[in-house]
Amino acid sequence: MCIRDRGNAVHPDIAALYLRHRVVLLAVARSVLRDTPQRDHVEDVVMEVMTSLGERPPTGPVLNWEAFLVRATRNLSLIHI
């Protein structure tokens, strides 16, 4: 799920990652934000995670994208509480 540019740098394919993991990421954000005033911002949190991934991709290899994205979604959801 990564794309290499001409300089041989690796960038994640954000669209493919989003489509593959969106159900899980939405569930994670929903579970964290469930009983808070921010419960309606679940989709915003997931999109913010994906946007930040495009702007600041990981510097090293990611062995498990789902685990990486779940952790990022959980952490960002907690910040929004």
Stockholm file with secondary structure:
# STOCKHOLM 1.0

chainA/1-81         MCIRDRGNAVHPDIAALYLRHRVVLLAVARSVLRDTPQRDHVEDVVMEVMTSLGERPPTGPVLNWEAFLVRATRNLSLIHI
#=GR chainA/1-81 SS CEEECTTCCEEECHHHHHHHHHHHHHHHHHHHHTTSGGGGGHHHHHHHHHHHHHHSCCSSCCSCHHHHHHHHHHHHHHHTC
#=GC SS_cons        CEEECTTCCEEECHHHHHHHHHHHHHHHHHHHHTTSGGGGGHHHHHHHHHHHHHHSCCSSCCSCHHHHHHHHHHHHHHHTC
//
